[in-house]
Structure formats: structure tokens, C-alpha cells
Amino acid sequence: MRVRASAVIAVFLLAAAWYFFPAATWHVFPAGKETFPPLLFAMRLALPAAVLAAGGIGLLPWLMTLGFCFCTLGDAMGVAGSFEGQMGGFALAQICFIVQFAKDIRRSAKAVPRRKPHPVAFLAATLLCLPPLVLAALKVIPAVKELPIRIGCTFYALLLVLASWTSIVRAFTVRNYIAMAGCLCFLVSDFILSWNKFTEHIPRASLLIMSTYYAALLLLFCGTAGPRAVRNPGRA
């Protein structure tokens, strides 16, 4: 299982390199260089999430695999120019992550009673998640002009923060902090995206958004793959 996970990570890193350094990776991904540029760009952007979705089958909890599938959908919808579809795909992904983290917390606490969530975990999660939520409510959401998109952004912001909150509580419960780092990277990536789109321009925003997004995907995969993530909760 460890070998398979390493192979998936290696392919993911190649796919991410194809996005960031397309000219340097044509010898690995040569097809389509001169034809269908929009389709090629969609492949480049969505391929890392698709690699984790396909490679995670049988390796990840099914909800995480489904979450990566929805991330792939969100990427594809974003390239297609549908912000609503992009946000919808990622909202479904966050729901998958939230449910999986809640299941992990419950399973670990049931198997090892001393690992029941400590009040410190709830406090830490709240203190980390409250500032970006307040900043989004005060600065980003009011800047959204269209009411349907504003409602969607509000709902998505709540899901994003809730996913980060549950990942922090899970980290304290199962003693695995990798997935928590992934969710926080996801939060940073989407916060930069929304700030750049609705509030004010951020220099090199695309690089910041995609680097933190791909880091989030990789950390979420590493933090939930294999038996060490939660399935041996009796071990410290």
C-alpha cells in the first residue's frame, strides 16, 4: 500500500509540474501541444486532482476519493468559465471532507476513549477558523455584486471553514496533522482566489492560488491514505 501511495504521489507531482512548467514537460506529456488549447489547459489544471481521485480508489476512504472527484469537477467547471459550477464542485468536495473527518473523530474516540476530542481542540479550531470567516464576512462577501453568487459564496465560505474546523479537531483526536494542514492550505487558496476576484487584485494571484491548492490536495491525500491515518487508532 505504501508503494502504491508513493506511485500516486509521484504521478501527482508530475501532473502538477505539467501545470506550472508546461514547456519543460512536453517530453512527458507531448499530446495536444498545438491543438485544442482550452482543452489542454483544462487537462493541465484538473489532472492533479483527477490523479488523486483515480489513485485513491481502494487506498483512501471513499468519501475522500469522492471529494477529489468533485475537486476535479470544480477545476473543469472553472476552466469552462462557470464560476457557479466551480464553486458547486468544490462545495460538494468540502462536504465530503467534513463528513469523513467527523467519522474519523467518532471512530477514533470510540476505539480509544482517552482520544475523545479535548476542549483545547475545539478552542484551537475556533481561534484558527474565526478570523478568516470574519474577514470574509466583512470584506469579501459584501463585495460580491450578484445576489445568487453572494449567497453561494456565503454558503461555500461556511463549508470551507467548517472543513478546516473539523480537520483541526480530527488532528488533535487521531494525532495526525497532515490532513489539517491540507484543509488550511485549501482555506488559504480559496481566500486568495475570492479576495483577488471580488475585493482587490493580488500580485501573482494565480501562482499563489494554484500552489496552495495543489499543496492542499497532496496533504489531504497523504493525511488520509493508508492504515496509519485513522484505522489503527490504538497506536499513539
Rosetta silent file (secondary structure, phi, psi, omega in degrees, C-alpha in Angstrom):
SEQUENCE: MRVRASAVIAVFLLAAAWYFFPAATWHVFPAGKETFPPLLFAMRLALPAAVLAAGGIGLLPWLMTLGFCFCTLGDAMGVAGSFEGQMGGFALAQICFIVQFAKDIRRSAKAVPRRKPHPVAFLAATLLCLPPLVLAALKVIPAVKELPIRIGCTFYALLLVLASWTSIVRAFTVRNYIAMAGCLCFLVSDFILSWNKFTEHIPRASLLIMSTYYAALLLLFCGTAGPRAVRNPGRA
SCORE:     score description
SCORE:     0.000 S_00000001
   1 L     0.000  -37.682  179.183    0.000    0.000    0.000 S_00000001
   2 H   -65.129  -38.645  179.152    2.878    2.335    0.795 S_00000001
   3 H   -65.025  -42.506 -179.968    4.413    1.658   -2.626 S_00000001
   4 H   -64.720  -42.400  178.669    1.114    2.384   -4.353 S_00000001
   5 H   -62.008  -40.515  178.677    0.640    5.613   -2.411 S_00000001
   6 H   -63.614  -38.083  178.619    4.168    6.694   -3.345 S_00000001
   7 H   -65.605  -42.067  178.633    3.426    5.976   -7.009 S_00000001
   8 H   -62.372  -43.165  179.278    0.242    8.064   -6.881 S_00000001
   9 H   -62.309  -40.800  179.538    2.145   10.930   -5.262 S_00000001
  10 H   -62.927  -43.031  178.904    4.855   10.740   -7.933 S_00000001
  11 H   -66.507  -39.448  176.808    2.277   10.915  -10.732 S_00000001
  12 H   -58.792  -45.479 -179.294    0.529   13.778   -8.932 S_00000001
  13 H   -64.160  -37.224  175.131    3.800   15.728   -8.743 S_00000001
  14 H   -62.965  -43.835 -179.978    4.389   15.145  -12.462 S_00000001
  15 H   -64.410  -40.517  177.266    0.869   16.381  -13.227 S_00000001
  16 H   -65.571  -38.368  177.030    1.393   19.472  -11.052 S_00000001
  17 H   -63.067  -34.666  177.526    4.710   20.119  -12.795 S_00000001
  18 H   -62.608  -34.902  178.252    2.866   19.953  -16.121 S_00000001
  19 H   -71.450  -46.917 -174.497    0.639   22.803  -14.924 S_00000001
  20 H   -79.071  -32.935 -176.079    3.431   25.018  -13.585 S_00000001
  21 L  -130.286   64.818 -174.431    6.110   24.197  -16.170 S_00000001
  22 H   -60.586  -40.447 -176.353    4.300   23.105  -19.360 S_00000001
  23 H   -66.033  -30.333 -176.769    7.178   23.867  -21.720 S_00000001
  24 H   -85.248   -7.900 -175.575    9.610   21.780  -19.685 S_00000001
  25 H  -118.532   16.464 -179.859    7.335   18.726  -19.503 S_00000001
  26 L   -66.389  -26.312  178.299    6.260   18.223  -23.124 S_00000001
  27 L   -69.321  -20.234  176.258    8.548   15.192  -23.362 S_00000001
  28 L   -91.794  -40.466 -179.737    6.393   13.596  -20.635 S_00000001
  29 L  -123.478   76.589 -172.545    3.015   14.903  -21.858 S_00000001
  30 L   -81.373  -24.652 -169.802    3.521   15.595  -25.589 S_00000001
  31 L   -69.010  137.815  170.998   -0.011   15.182  -26.936 S_00000001
  32 L    84.994   14.166 -176.605   -2.053   18.239  -27.806 S_00000001
  33 L   -62.247  -36.656 -174.229    0.655   20.882  -27.718 S_00000001
  34 L  -104.217   -7.115 -174.284   -0.594   22.588  -30.867 S_00000001
  35 L  -124.576  151.583  175.743   -4.302   21.677  -30.826 S_00000001
  36 L    49.268   58.271 -178.653   -7.299   22.431  -28.623 S_00000001
  37 H   -54.489  -42.545  179.256   -5.521   24.827  -26.215 S_00000001
  38 H   -60.831  -42.048  178.596   -8.609   25.272  -23.950 S_00000001
  39 H   -64.513  -40.537 -179.916   -8.995   21.501  -23.601 S_00000001
  40 H   -64.410  -41.377  178.831   -5.284   21.128  -22.965 S_00000001
  41 H   -64.735  -39.970  177.514   -5.363   23.811  -20.272 S_00000001
  42 H   -61.136  -40.758  177.786   -8.336   22.085  -18.636 S_00000001
  43 H   -63.179  -45.234 -178.879   -6.378   18.824  -18.618 S_00000001
  44 H   -60.988  -43.088 -175.099   -3.341   20.520  -17.113 S_00000001
  45 H   -74.217  -41.207 -173.079   -5.320   22.206  -14.352 S_00000001
  46 H   -89.389  -15.805 -173.664   -7.629   19.329  -13.417 S_00000001
  47 H   -60.428  -42.496  179.983   -5.232   16.409  -13.874 S_00000001
  48 H   -56.742  -44.678  177.905   -3.603   16.527  -10.388 S_00000001
  49 H   -65.925  -37.608  179.163   -6.975   16.193   -8.643 S_00000001
  50 H   -64.885  -36.620  177.913   -8.027   13.505  -11.126 S_00000001
  51 H   -61.624  -44.518 -180.000   -4.829   11.550  -10.367 S_00000001
  52 H   -69.028  -35.027  178.116   -5.648   11.525   -6.654 S_00000001
  53 H   -65.119  -46.352 -179.326   -9.273   10.604   -7.336 S_00000001
  54 H   -72.542  -44.129 -178.578   -8.317    7.636   -9.524 S_00000001
  55 H   -70.843  -20.709 -178.427   -5.295    6.602   -7.471 S_00000001
  56 L   -82.165   -8.501 -179.981   -7.206    6.859   -4.226 S_00000001
  57 L   -62.720  121.366 -178.109   -9.688    4.126   -5.113 S_00000001
  58 L    80.367   -6.681 -179.331   -9.140    1.391   -2.547 S_00000001
  59 L  -110.491  -33.997  179.259   -6.418    3.457   -0.885 S_00000001
  60 L  -107.228  160.092  165.809   -8.439    6.313    0.587 S_00000001
  61 L   -56.940  144.183 -171.766  -11.767    6.336    2.415 S_00000001
  62 H   -61.290  -28.906  179.149  -14.432    6.510   -0.285 S_00000001
  63 H   -68.524  -33.951  176.587  -15.563    9.957    0.839 S_00000001
  64 H   -68.837  -42.295  176.851  -12.068   11.352    0.268 S_00000001
  65 H   -59.248  -44.351  178.538  -11.951    9.767   -3.187 S_00000001
  66 H   -63.923  -37.368  177.821  -15.343   11.293   -3.946 S_00000001
  67 H   -62.049  -40.433  177.153  -14.101   14.633   -2.655 S_00000001
  68 H   -68.258  -32.252  174.320  -11.178   14.555   -5.084 S_00000001
  69 H   -62.259  -43.014  178.899  -13.633   13.709   -7.885 S_00000001
  70 H   -68.259  -32.446  174.042  -15.614   16.830   -7.008 S_00000001
  71 H   -62.758  -41.660  176.974  -12.379   18.859   -6.953 S_00000001
  72 H   -60.855  -42.365  177.299  -11.702   17.628  -10.480 S_00000001
  73 H   -62.478  -43.441  178.904  -15.209   18.712  -11.462 S_00000001
  74 H   -61.638  -41.036  177.175  -14.676   22.120   -9.878 S_00000001
  75 H   -61.069  -46.804 -178.111  -11.426   22.572  -11.773 S_00000001
  76 H   -63.340  -41.089  179.450  -13.079   21.634  -15.070 S_00000001
  77 H   -67.041  -34.719  177.375  -16.025   23.967  -14.472 S_00000001
  78 H   -64.749  -42.934  177.290  -13.651   26.807  -13.644 S_00000001
  79 H   -64.375  -34.258  179.409  -11.778   26.336  -16.922 S_00000001
  80 L   -72.403   -8.231  177.417  -15.147   26.239  -18.703 S_00000001
  81 L    91.593   10.996 -179.901  -15.876   29.698  -17.296 S_00000001
  82 L  -101.443   98.400  178.923  -18.642   28.671  -14.881 S_00000001
  83 H   -65.416  -37.281  178.689  -17.851   30.203  -11.502 S_00000001
  84 H   -64.116  -42.985  177.995  -21.085   28.794  -10.101 S_00000001
  85 H   -65.933  -38.748  177.734  -20.191   25.301  -11.307 S_00000001
  86 H   -61.269  -47.963 -178.946  -16.669   25.657   -9.953 S_00000001
  87 H   -65.680  -36.955  178.727  -17.954   26.728   -6.553 S_00000001
  88 H   -65.067  -42.327  178.429  -20.560   23.953   -6.574 S_00000001
  89 H   -61.839  -44.747 -179.113  -17.968   21.267   -7.285 S_00000001
  90 H   -72.854  -29.437  174.862  -15.705   22.438   -4.500 S_00000001
  91 H   -63.006  -43.400  177.541  -18.648   22.824   -2.107 S_00000001
  92 H   -63.595  -37.113  177.100  -19.504   19.153   -2.638 S_00000001
  93 H   -63.008  -42.988 -179.708  -15.837   18.285   -2.036 S_00000001
  94 H   -64.013  -37.054  177.702  -15.850   20.184    1.271 S_00000001
  95 H   -62.222  -42.637  177.238  -18.977   18.325    2.362 S_00000001
  96 H   -59.824  -44.495 -179.256  -17.205   15.013    1.682 S_00000001
  97 H   -64.639  -42.760 -179.370  -14.198   16.122    3.720 S_00000001
  98 H   -60.003  -48.298 -178.303  -16.360   17.328    6.617 S_00000001
  99 H   -63.543  -42.429 -179.820  -18.283   14.050    6.828 S_00000001
 100 H   -63.911  -43.295 -179.641  -15.094   11.971    6.592 S_00000001
 101 H   -65.172  -39.416  177.721  -13.338   13.970    9.310 S_00000001
 102 H   -63.138  -40.233  176.690  -16.384   13.693   11.578 S_00000001
 103 H   -63.815  -41.081  179.078  -16.402    9.911   11.028 S_00000001
 104 H   -62.633  -42.247  178.973  -12.681    9.741   11.841 S_00000001
 105 H   -61.287  -47.424 -178.578  -13.205   11.680   15.074 S_00000001
 106 H   -65.159  -43.002 -178.547  -16.034    9.423   16.157 S_00000001
 107 H   -64.401  -43.976 -178.632  -14.220    6.209   15.209 S_00000001
 108 H   -67.275  -42.468 -179.944  -11.025    7.175   16.994 S_00000001
 109 H   -66.225  -33.415  179.263  -12.808    8.357   20.135 S_00000001
 110 H   -71.787  -38.751 -178.664  -14.855    5.148   20.244 S_00000001
 111 H   -75.168  -36.395 -178.777  -11.798    2.922   19.852 S_00000001
 112 L  -130.129   95.433 -174.443   -9.635    4.847   22.312 S_00000001
 113 H   -54.360  -32.144 -179.404  -11.736    6.698   24.931 S_00000001
 114 H   -68.645  -10.011  179.226   -8.782    8.839   26.017 S_00000001
 115 H   -97.394   15.658  173.816   -8.775   10.294   22.498 S_00000001
 116 L   -60.225  143.701 -176.738  -12.166   11.918   22.803 S_00000001
 117 L   -53.569  128.132 -179.171  -11.948   15.493   21.498 S_00000001
 118 L   -86.532  147.680  176.747  -10.467   17.735   24.172 S_00000001
 119 H   -53.179  -29.275  178.145  -11.891   21.224   24.789 S_00000001
 120 H   -62.873  -35.753  178.949   -8.478   22.567   23.762 S_00000001
 121 H   -64.022  -43.773  178.898   -9.054   21.106   20.295 S_00000001
 122 H   -64.354  -40.316 -179.676  -12.371   22.925   19.971 S_00000001
 123 H   -66.200  -45.945 -179.925  -10.820   26.166   21.198 S_00000001
 124 H   -62.031  -42.783  179.937   -7.836   25.907   18.854 S_00000001
 125 H   -62.218  -42.529 -178.900  -10.086   25.099   15.899 S_00000001
 126 H   -67.238  -43.028 -178.714  -12.342   28.068   16.646 S_00000001
 127 H   -65.389  -33.741 -179.996   -9.481   30.513   17.133 S_00000001
 128 H   -77.416  -32.869 -173.249   -7.874   29.461   13.843 S_00000001
 129 H   -93.206  -22.077 -176.562  -11.060   29.474   11.791 S_00000001
 130 H   -66.884  -44.539 -178.077  -12.854   32.524   13.151 S_00000001
 131 H   -57.863  -48.748  178.829  -10.560   35.265   11.716 S_00000001
 132 H   -64.301  -32.051  178.493  -10.833   34.219    8.039 S_00000001
 133 H   -66.965  -43.598  179.370  -14.595   33.768    8.440 S_00000001
 134 H   -65.419  -42.846 -179.838  -14.989   37.251    9.934 S_00000001
 135 H   -63.714  -40.040  177.210  -12.728   38.782    7.283 S_00000001
 136 H   -63.937  -41.411 -178.713  -14.708   37.090    4.521 S_00000001
 137 H   -66.494  -33.856 -176.023  -17.988   38.321    6.030 S_00000001
 138 H   -88.938  -32.041 -170.948  -16.740   41.897    6.332 S_00000001
 139 H  -114.182  -40.668 -172.187  -14.640   42.312    3.190 S_00000001
 140 H   -88.665  -55.127 -175.530  -15.284   39.625    0.570 S_00000001
 141 H   -57.436  -45.000  179.392  -18.984   38.728    0.709 S_00000001
 142 H   -63.338  -21.183 -178.932  -20.196   42.382    0.623 S_00000001
 143 H   -81.760   -9.406  179.303  -18.077   42.958   -2.500 S_00000001
 144 L   -78.478  123.561 -172.547  -19.972   40.283   -4.472 S_00000001
 145 L   -77.700  -50.655 -174.330  -22.445   42.110   -6.709 S_00000001
 146 L   -77.062  130.118 -176.272  -24.868   39.390   -7.831 S_00000001
 147 H   -60.996  -45.388  179.600  -27.173   38.172   -5.045 S_00000001
 148 H   -59.904  -40.508  179.318  -27.231   34.455   -6.087 S_00000001
 149 H   -69.866  -34.968  177.605  -23.433   34.356   -6.209 S_00000001
 150 H   -62.960  -42.468  177.954  -23.246   36.197   -2.895 S_00000001
 151 H   -63.917  -44.062  178.987  -25.482   33.572   -1.303 S_00000001
 152 H   -62.227  -41.847  179.070  -23.419   30.793   -2.866 S_00000001
 153 H   -64.705  -37.987  178.177  -20.162   32.352   -1.671 S_00000001
 154 H   -63.507  -46.126  179.807  -21.556   32.681    1.855 S_00000001
 155 H   -63.516  -42.421 -178.803  -22.592   29.026    1.909 S_00000001
 156 H   -67.583  -39.020  177.650  -19.265   27.928    0.469 S_00000001
 157 H   -60.694  -40.215  177.683  -17.282   30.021    2.964 S_00000001
 158 H   -64.169  -41.957  178.286  -19.150   28.337    5.816 S_00000001
 159 H   -64.393  -42.488 -178.148  -18.398   24.898    4.365 S_00000001
 160 H   -62.785  -44.421  179.809  -14.739   25.760    3.845 S_00000001
 161 H   -69.172  -38.304  178.779  -14.323   26.989    7.409 S_00000001
 162 H   -64.885  -38.075  176.586  -16.265   24.011    8.802 S_00000001
 163 H   -62.851  -43.606  177.261  -13.983   21.620    6.908 S_00000001
 164 H   -63.787  -41.412 -179.633  -10.948   23.346    8.421 S_00000001
 165 H   -61.503  -48.291 -179.982  -12.568   23.294   11.859 S_00000001
 166 H   -66.878  -33.021  179.282  -13.317   19.566   11.742 S_00000001
 167 H   -66.889  -33.948  178.591   -9.834   18.843   10.357 S_00000001
 168 H   -70.356  -44.793  177.377   -8.250   20.586   13.359 S_00000001
 169 H   -62.179  -41.354  177.485  -10.409   18.686   15.851 S_00000001
 170 H   -60.852  -42.001 -178.678   -9.596   15.476   13.952 S_00000001
 171 H   -59.356  -43.322  178.369   -5.870   16.265   14.116 S_00000001
 172 H   -69.514  -27.541 -176.047   -5.973   16.533   17.913 S_00000001
 173 H   -82.651  -46.967 -175.433   -8.081   13.373   18.140 S_00000001
 174 H   -97.377   -1.006  179.465   -6.269   10.958   15.818 S_00000001
 175 L    60.772   41.358  177.152   -2.798   12.532   16.263 S_00000001
 176 L  -136.705  113.451 -171.447   -2.405   13.116   12.531 S_00000001
 177 L  -103.591    2.913 -174.930   -1.866   16.729   11.480 S_00000001
 178 H   -70.992  -47.277  179.619   -1.217   16.296    7.758 S_00000001
 179 H   -63.575  -34.494  176.228   -4.850   16.489    6.619 S_00000001
 180 H   -60.038  -45.218  177.887   -5.348   19.517    8.859 S_00000001
 181 H   -61.122  -36.698  177.316   -2.504   21.283    7.042 S_00000001
 182 H   -62.911  -45.354 -179.958   -4.193   20.347    3.760 S_00000001
 183 H   -65.313  -37.964  178.707   -7.509   21.885    4.780 S_00000001
 184 H   -67.322  -36.169  174.755   -5.801   25.056    5.957 S_00000001
 185 H   -64.659  -39.257  177.020   -3.982   25.299    2.612 S_00000001
 186 H   -60.250  -43.786  179.188   -7.353   24.861    0.890 S_00000001
 187 H   -61.439  -44.916  179.175   -8.731   27.695    3.010 S_00000001
 188 H   -62.717  -44.941 -178.711   -5.793   29.948    2.122 S_00000001
 189 H   -59.471  -49.145 -177.561   -6.077   29.121   -1.593 S_00000001
 190 H   -72.011  -28.936  176.809   -9.785   29.905   -1.810 S_00000001
 191 H   -67.497  -42.364  177.015   -9.424   33.006    0.334 S_00000001
 192 H   -62.618  -43.068 -179.991   -6.771   34.369   -2.050 S_00000001
 193 H   -59.581  -48.758 -176.739   -8.982   33.469   -5.023 S_00000001
 194 H   -69.067  -38.319  178.537  -12.049   35.216   -3.599 S_00000001
 195 H   -63.817  -44.506 -179.550  -10.110   38.264   -2.418 S_00000001
 196 H   -65.828  -35.077 -176.305   -8.457   38.631   -5.822 S_00000001
 197 H   -79.360  -39.325 -170.546  -11.758   38.143   -7.667 S_00000001
 198 H  -111.461  -25.601 -172.405  -14.075   40.294   -5.573 S_00000001
 199 H  -104.157  -68.059  177.700  -12.054   42.660   -3.384 S_00000001
 200 L  -156.537  156.162 -176.513   -8.747   43.762   -4.909 S_00000001
 201 L   -66.827  138.792  176.311   -6.045   42.442   -7.194 S_00000001
 202 L  -114.257  124.850  178.057   -3.257   40.378   -5.622 S_00000001
 203 L   -58.462  138.309  179.954    0.089   40.208   -7.488 S_00000001
 204 L    55.369   36.444 -176.965    0.873   36.700   -8.762 S_00000001
 205 H   -60.712  -42.051 -177.411   -2.524   35.560   -7.505 S_00000001
 206 H   -60.169  -42.744  178.756   -2.735   32.605   -9.896 S_00000001
 207 H   -63.866  -43.402  179.304    0.578   31.201   -8.688 S_00000001
 208 H   -64.557  -43.376 -178.630   -0.416   31.614   -5.050 S_00000001
 209 H   -62.875  -50.288 -174.036   -3.854   30.091   -5.612 S_00000001
 210 H   -73.555  -35.143  179.707   -2.676   27.039   -7.524 S_00000001
 211 H   -67.247  -42.899  178.340    0.403   26.311   -5.407 S_00000001
 212 H   -71.648  -31.424  177.806   -1.588   26.333   -2.164 S_00000001
 213 H   -66.874  -48.381  179.808   -4.422   24.378   -3.841 S_00000001
 214 H   -66.571  -35.623  174.618   -2.145   21.601   -5.088 S_00000001
 215 H   -61.910  -39.810  178.398   -0.391   21.537   -1.708 S_00000001
 216 H   -61.701  -45.971  179.503   -3.823   21.132   -0.103 S_00000001
 217 H   -59.779  -46.783 -177.530   -4.705   18.201   -2.353 S_00000001
 218 H   -63.892  -43.582 -179.796   -1.406   16.449   -1.681 S_00000001
 219 H   -67.355  -38.028  176.486   -1.606   16.939    2.084 S_00000001
 220 H   -63.947  -39.797  177.312   -5.215   15.750    2.203 S_00000001
 221 H   -64.054  -51.000 -177.141   -4.213   12.630    0.286 S_00000001
 222 H   -64.525  -31.611 -177.003   -1.187   11.916    2.491 S_00000001
 223 H   -81.324   -8.887 -178.503   -3.163   12.600    5.668 S_00000001
 224 H  -127.564   -0.295 -178.072   -5.952   10.145    4.892 S_00000001
 225 L   -86.628  139.813  171.127   -4.248    7.397    2.848 S_00000001
 226 L    80.227  174.184 -174.407   -3.471    4.005    4.307 S_00000001
 227 L   -71.489  -20.307 -176.454   -3.990    2.448    7.702 S_00000001
 228 L   -73.060  -19.059 -174.754   -1.847    4.943    9.618 S_00000001
 229 L   -62.820  -52.897 -179.084   -4.299    7.798    9.057 S_00000001
 230 L  -146.609  -24.608 -165.202   -7.016    6.563   11.419 S_00000001
 231 L   -70.808   -9.930  170.993   -7.536    2.856   11.074 S_00000001
 232 L  -115.693   60.156 -171.707   -5.023    1.993   13.831 S_00000001
 233 L   -66.045  -14.378 -178.774   -6.354    4.471   16.396 S_00000001
 234 L   -73.651  -16.206 -179.675   -4.996    2.446   19.308 S_00000001
 235 L   -91.723  138.985 -178.934   -1.444    3.448   18.476 S_00000001
 236 L   -74.243    0.000    0.000   -0.159    6.797   19.642 S_00000001
